[in-house]
Amino acid sequence: MIWKDSFGASLTDAAIAYLLKHGRTALMRLVDEQGRTVEGRLVLQDPNTGQLRLEPVSS
């Protein structure tokens, strides 16, 4: 199961389909564990559990 609301983003059906196909989303504005807004991708860390992780873009 993948939650539609993760890391401050609300994923659309299209974004979830892309995530399942490619293992990560396109670039998005997300909220990290410290509450900061960052640009990055959601990565499907474990397809069996639907666990996601944040992959920030280095600047």
C-alpha positions as CSV (number, residue, x, y, z in Angstrom):
1,M,0.0,0.0,0.0
2,I,1.3,3.5,-0.9
3,W,-0.1,6.5,1.0
4,K,-1.2,9.3,-1.3
5,D,0.0,11.9,1.3
6,S,3.7,11.5,2.0
7,F,6.4,14.0,2.9
8,G,4.0,16.9,2.5
9,A,2.9,16.0,-1.0
10,S,-0.4,14.6,-2.2
11,L,0.3,12.1,-4.9
12,T,-2.0,11.9,-7.9
13,D,-2.9,8.6,-9.5
14,A,-0.5,9.5,-12.4
15,A,2.4,10.2,-9.9
16,I,1.8,6.8,-8.2
17,A,1.7,5.0,-11.5
18,Y,5.1,6.7,-12.4
19,L,6.5,5.8,-9.0
20,L,5.5,2.1,-9.5
21,K,6.9,2.0,-13.0
22,H,10.2,3.9,-12.4
23,G,10.8,3.4,-8.7
24,R,10.8,7.1,-8.0
25,T,8.7,10.2,-8.7
26,A,9.6,13.2,-10.8
27,L,11.0,16.2,-8.9
28,M,8.6,17.6,-6.4
29,R,8.5,20.1,-3.5
30,L,8.5,18.0,-0.3
31,V,8.8,18.4,3.4
32,D,11.8,16.6,5.1
33,E,11.9,15.0,8.5
34,Q,13.0,18.4,10.1
35,G,10.0,20.2,8.5
36,R,12.0,22.0,5.9
37,T,10.6,22.4,2.3
38,V,13.1,20.7,-0.1
39,E,13.1,19.8,-3.8
40,G,13.5,16.1,-4.3
41,R,11.9,12.8,-5.3
42,L,10.0,10.1,-3.5
43,V,11.7,6.7,-3.9
44,L,9.9,3.4,-3.4
45,Q,12.3,1.9,-0.8
46,D,10.3,-1.4,-0.3
47,P,7.8,-2.5,-3.0
48,N,6.4,-5.2,-0.6
49,T,5.4,-2.6,2.1
50,G,5.0,0.5,0.0
51,Q,7.6,2.3,2.2
52,L,8.9,5.5,0.6
53,R,11.9,7.6,1.4
54,L,12.8,11.1,0.5
55,E,15.7,11.7,-2.0
56,P,16.6,15.4,-1.8
57,V,18.2,17.0,-4.8
58,S,21.7,18.3,-4.0
59,S,22.3,21.9,-4.9
